[in-house]
């Protein structure tokens, strides 16, 4: 039984030694090569984290500059929009003025047509009296304005 015990103990020691050579630790203590490998991996991970952080910072800077450019463009568009609104209001006023002028022109045309009809029915004697009266009126008006300007 002692012999079996020694055999089991020897086999356990061999298994323990072999497992220590193939694993990362022996009896819970890490091997130097495993620690170096972990340190190398940690350094590589930290370098990758720095690159990622640099990339993120660069993206943020690009995003910030693009945002500023977009805000400037938006400001310019808003000022252009306000200018176009003012021009639109002026055009509306001009259109309203043109509509009013057109309406007044139509009314004047109607009056001119009516005047033509009435003039056709007026006798020549009446016309000569009217022309004479207008000439006298214009003559007196021009004399009065000349007298006003002289005084």
HELIX and SHEET records of a PDB file:
HELIX    1   1 UNK A    2  UNK A   22  1                                  21    
HELIX    2   2 UNK A   32  UNK A  121  1                                  90    
HELIX    3   3 UNK A  124  UNK A  150  1                                  27    
SHEET    1   A 2 UNK A  25  UNK A  26  0                                        
SHEET    2   A 2 UNK A  29  UNK A  30 -1                                        
END                                                                             
